[in-house]
């Protein structure tokens, strides 16, 4: 799992802007310090979106490898039935 949360480093402590949800105690973290003179909010948002995409793809692979998948034909039939779509 990959979760990005903004915060501020002050007096030797990091204060989060928001409390991360679904995070267990003693979860490993990586801290990246940003140069305040070179912060580009658009680039930061793009990086976060990229990391979230990579995490989503990894989750999909994990589910596939653990057998939590089903044939595409079953999914198509279910959607056709659910939304009354003729084949």
N, CA, C and O of each residue as an XYZ file, in Angstrom:
348
protein
N       0.843     -1.168      0.000
C       0.000      0.000      0.000
C       0.891      1.235      0.000
O       1.965      1.243      0.601
N       0.438      2.254     -0.669
C       1.153      3.508     -0.722
C       0.175      4.624     -0.411
O      -0.863      4.745     -1.061
N       0.501      5.439      0.580
C      -0.377      6.540      0.997
C       0.494      7.767      1.165
O       1.510      7.711      1.859
N       0.118      8.869      0.547
C       0.869     10.111      0.661
C       0.084     11.099      1.498
O      -1.089     11.362      1.234
N       0.743     11.646      2.512
C       0.110     12.626      3.400
C       1.062     13.800      3.553
O       2.245     13.609      3.838
N       0.560     15.003      3.368
C       1.381     16.205      3.523
C       1.538     16.542      5.001
O       0.713     16.164      5.833
N       2.597     17.247      5.303
C       2.833     17.665      6.682
C       3.912     18.725      6.737
O       4.411     19.178      5.707
N       4.262     19.113      7.941
C       5.288     20.132      8.150
C       6.274     19.628      9.197
O       5.877     19.080     10.226
N       7.559     19.818      8.925
C       8.612     19.479      9.868
C       8.922     20.730     10.685
O       9.241     21.781     10.130
N       8.827     20.608     11.992
C       9.083     21.760     12.868
C       9.579     21.262     14.214
O       8.986     20.361     14.806
N      10.647     21.837     14.690
C      11.208     21.508     16.010
C      11.472     20.013     16.174
O      11.216     19.446     17.237
N      11.986     19.373     15.115
C      12.337     17.962     15.198
C      11.165     17.001     15.094
O      11.333     15.797     15.287
N       9.980     17.517     14.791
C       8.790     16.662     14.680
C       8.091     16.924     13.347
O       8.204     18.000     12.760
N       7.374     15.912     12.899
C       6.576     16.065     11.684
C       5.109     16.098     12.095
O       4.615     15.188     12.760
N       4.432     17.149     11.691
C       2.997     17.286     11.970
C       2.244     17.091     10.655
O       2.465     17.814      9.683
N       1.351     16.099     10.645
C       0.572     15.825      9.440
C      -0.519     16.868      9.246
O      -1.096     17.368     10.212
N      -0.795     17.189      7.981
C      -1.923     18.071      7.670
C      -3.245     17.345      7.847
O      -4.280     17.970      8.077
N      -3.205     16.033      7.740
C      -4.386     15.197      7.948
C      -3.927     13.893      8.580
O      -2.783     13.478      8.395
N      -4.804     13.253      9.317
C      -4.483     11.970      9.934
C      -4.701     10.873      8.890
O      -5.810     10.730      8.375
N      -3.663     10.099      8.572
C      -3.844      9.032      7.586
C      -4.816      7.968      8.089
O      -4.735      7.533      9.238
N      -5.726      7.558      7.226
C      -6.709      6.524      7.575
C      -6.150      5.146      7.235
O      -5.311      5.010      6.344
N      -6.609      4.156      7.931
C      -6.270      2.754      7.671
C      -4.772      2.479      7.771
O      -4.254      1.614      7.064
N      -4.082      3.193      8.627
C      -2.658      2.969      8.818
C      -2.449      2.370     10.205
O      -2.906      2.922     11.206
N      -1.755      1.237     10.253
C      -1.495      0.573     11.528
C      -0.305      1.208     12.224
O       0.526      1.854     11.587
N      -0.230      1.021     13.523
C       0.935      1.471     14.273
C       2.176      0.754     13.764
O       2.105     -0.392     13.320
N       3.280      1.417     13.829
C       4.582      0.918     13.427
C       4.656      0.566     11.947
O       5.384     -0.348     11.557
N       3.901      1.291     11.122
C       4.007      1.144      9.679
C       5.234      1.922      9.210
O       5.446      3.059      9.631
N       6.031      1.320      8.351
C       7.221      2.001      7.845
C       6.815      3.174      6.971
O       5.801      3.124      6.276
N       7.619      4.232      7.012
C       7.351      5.423      6.204
C       8.639      5.878      5.531
O       9.740      5.540      5.966
N       8.482      6.640      4.476
C       9.586      7.336      3.826
C       9.265      8.822      3.917
O       8.152      9.237      3.594
N      10.214      9.609      4.347
C      10.005     11.037      4.499
C      10.820     11.754      3.424
O      12.012     11.483      3.275
N      10.208     12.649      2.685
C      10.891     13.433      1.667
C      10.774     14.899      2.043
O       9.670     15.421      2.199
N      11.903     15.559      2.187
C      11.896     16.989      2.504
C      11.942     17.771      1.190
O      12.800     17.528      0.342
N      11.022     18.698      1.037
C      10.927     19.501     -0.180
C      11.611     20.842      0.024
O      11.475     21.460      1.080
N      12.338     21.286     -0.973
C      12.974     22.595     -0.929
C      11.892     23.654     -1.137
O      11.305     23.722     -2.217
N      11.617     24.483     -0.124
C      10.513     25.443     -0.238
C      10.677     26.435     -1.384
O       9.693     27.011     -1.849
N      11.913     26.640     -1.843
C      12.135     27.581     -2.943
C      11.858     26.952     -4.302
O      11.737     27.666     -5.298
N      11.755     25.638     -4.357
C      11.577     24.948     -5.635
C      10.321     24.091     -5.676
O      10.270     23.118     -6.428
N       9.323     24.424     -4.899
C       8.102     23.626     -4.872
C       7.195     24.036     -6.027
O       6.848     25.206     -6.186
N       6.825     23.051     -6.819
C       5.884     23.255     -7.910
C       4.671     22.392     -7.593
O       4.709     21.179     -7.800
N       3.585     23.001     -7.089
C       2.421     22.215     -6.668
C       1.873     21.295     -7.758
O       1.399     20.199     -7.460
N       1.933     21.727     -9.006
C       1.434     20.892    -10.101
C       2.281     19.637    -10.245
O       1.750     18.537    -10.401
N       3.602     19.803    -10.192
C       4.496     18.651    -10.309
C       4.334     17.706     -9.118
O       4.373     16.487     -9.287
N       4.157     18.251     -7.935
C       3.962     17.416     -6.746
C       2.679     16.607     -6.889
O       2.669     15.409     -6.603
N       1.595     17.247     -7.329
C       0.324     16.540     -7.524
C       0.477     15.443     -8.570
O      -0.046     14.343     -8.397
N       1.193     15.737     -9.655
C       1.427     14.732    -10.694
C       2.210     13.546    -10.133
O       1.906     12.394    -10.439
N       3.218     13.834     -9.313
C       4.011     12.762     -8.708
C       3.148     11.907     -7.788
O       3.240     10.679     -7.816
N       2.320     12.539     -6.983
C       1.427     11.803     -6.079
C       0.475     10.926     -6.885
O       0.265      9.761     -6.547
N      -0.101     11.480     -7.947
C      -1.020     10.698     -8.781
C      -0.290      9.522     -9.429
O      -0.847      8.430     -9.540
N       0.941      9.742     -9.853
C       1.729      8.661    -10.446
C       1.973      7.552     -9.428
O       1.801      6.371     -9.732
N       2.375      7.940     -8.212
C       2.622      6.949     -7.167
C       1.352      6.189     -6.809
O       1.398      4.979     -6.586
N       0.212      6.887     -6.751
C      -1.057      6.215     -6.451
C      -1.440      5.250     -7.566
O      -2.002      4.187     -7.302
N      -1.137      5.616     -8.815
C      -1.410      4.724     -9.946
C      -0.562      3.459     -9.843
O      -1.063      2.350    -10.028
N       0.717      3.632     -9.548
C       1.617      2.485     -9.392
C       1.115      1.583     -8.263
O       1.112      0.360     -8.400
N       0.693      2.182     -7.151
C       0.180      1.396     -6.027
C      -1.084      0.634     -6.428
O      -1.261     -0.518     -6.033
N      -1.959      1.264     -7.204
C      -3.176      0.591     -7.665
C      -2.872     -0.577     -8.582
O      -3.499     -1.632     -8.484
N      -1.915     -0.389     -9.467
C      -1.505     -1.479    -10.361
C      -0.918     -2.626     -9.544
O      -1.217     -3.793     -9.798
N      -0.083     -2.291     -8.565
C       0.506     -3.330     -7.708
C      -0.582     -4.096     -6.960
O      -0.515     -5.318     -6.833
N      -1.585     -3.365     -6.466
C      -2.691     -4.030     -5.770
C      -3.413     -4.995     -6.709
O      -3.788     -6.098     -6.311
N      -3.603     -4.570     -7.958
C      -4.239     -5.450     -8.939
C      -3.428     -6.713     -9.175
O      -3.984     -7.809     -9.242
N      -2.109     -6.562     -9.302
C      -1.248     -7.735     -9.474
C      -1.302     -8.639     -8.251
O      -1.347     -9.862     -8.382
N      -1.298     -8.040     -7.055
C      -1.377     -8.831     -5.827
C      -2.672     -9.640     -5.782
O      -2.663    -10.817     -5.422
N      -3.788     -9.000     -6.151
C      -5.077     -9.698     -6.157
C      -5.085    -10.800     -7.206
O      -5.585    -11.896     -6.950
N      -4.542    -10.522     -8.370
C      -4.474    -11.528     -9.428
C      -3.633    -12.721     -8.983
O      -4.030    -13.872     -9.164
N      -2.470    -12.438     -8.400
C      -1.568    -13.512     -7.967
C      -2.127    -14.313     -6.798
O      -1.748    -15.470     -6.611
N      -3.018    -13.724     -6.010
C      -3.590    -14.461     -4.881
C      -4.905    -15.154     -5.256
O      -5.593    -15.703     -4.396
N      -5.243    -15.123     -6.542
C      -6.440    -15.829     -7.001
C      -7.737    -15.050     -6.857
O      -8.818    -15.622     -6.994
N      -7.648    -13.764     -6.586
C      -8.858    -12.941     -6.432
C      -9.244    -12.337     -7.785
O      -9.380    -11.121     -7.916
N      -9.414    -13.186     -8.766
C      -9.810    -12.722    -10.094
C     -10.854    -13.676    -10.653
O     -11.110    -14.745    -10.099
N     -11.448    -13.260    -11.764
C     -12.435    -14.119    -12.419
C     -12.348    -13.874    -13.916
O     -11.829    -12.845    -14.348
N     -12.843    -14.793    -14.698
C     -12.767    -14.632    -16.155
C     -13.519    -13.381    -16.619
O     -14.555    -13.023    -16.061
N     -12.978    -12.725    -17.651
C     -13.590    -11.521    -18.193
C     -14.999    -11.793    -18.705
O     -15.878    -10.939    -18.594
N     -15.213    -12.970    -19.259
C     -16.552    -13.286    -19.780
C     -17.594    -13.288    -18.661
O     -18.733    -12.876    -18.881
N     -17.221    -13.746    -17.467
C     -18.147    -13.722    -16.328
C     -18.495    -12.287    -15.950
O     -19.653    -11.979    -15.670
N     -17.489    -11.408    -15.941
C     -17.716    -10.007    -15.607
C     -18.639     -9.352    -16.641
O     -19.567     -8.630    -16.277
N     -18.385     -9.603    -17.910
C     -19.217     -9.020    -18.971
C     -20.661     -9.480    -18.829
O     -21.581     -8.668    -18.924
N     -20.865    -10.755    -18.605
C     -22.232    -11.264    -18.428
C     -22.911    -10.631    -17.229
O     -24.092    -10.291    -17.296
N     -22.190    -10.470    -16.140
C     -22.761     -9.847    -14.948
C     -23.177     -8.404    -15.228
O     -24.256     -7.980    -14.814
N     -22.329     -7.649    -15.928
C     -22.648     -6.246    -16.237
C     -23.821     -6.153    -17.210
O     -24.672     -5.274    -17.081
N     -23.861     -7.059    -18.177
C     -24.985     -7.066    -19.117
C     -26.290     -7.334    -18.384
O     -27.308     -6.699    -18.661
N     -26.257     -8.267    -17.456
C     -27.456     -8.597    -16.693
C     -27.813     -7.447    -15.747
O     -28.976     -7.054    -15.664
N     -26.851     -6.923    -15.055
C     -27.084     -5.850    -14.082
C     -27.653     -4.604    -14.731
O     -28.554     -3.974    -14.178
N     -27.138     -4.238    -15.904
C     -27.558     -2.993    -16.566
C     -28.476     -3.224    -17.756
O     -28.705     -2.320    -18.560
N     -29.008     -4.458    -17.867
C     -29.955     -4.807    -18.925
C     -29.422     -4.449    -20.305
O     -30.078     -3.768    -21.094
N     -28.212     -4.931    -20.570
C     -27.548     -4.693    -21.861
C     -27.631     -5.989    -22.649
O     -27.276     -7.058    -22.153
N     -28.109     -5.878    -23.892
C     -28.167     -7.093    -24.722
C     -26.797     -7.355    -25.315
O     -26.015     -6.436    -25.557
N     -26.522     -8.649    -25.548
C     -25.197     -9.004    -26.049
C     -25.093     -8.943    -27.532
O     -24.030     -9.218    -28.089
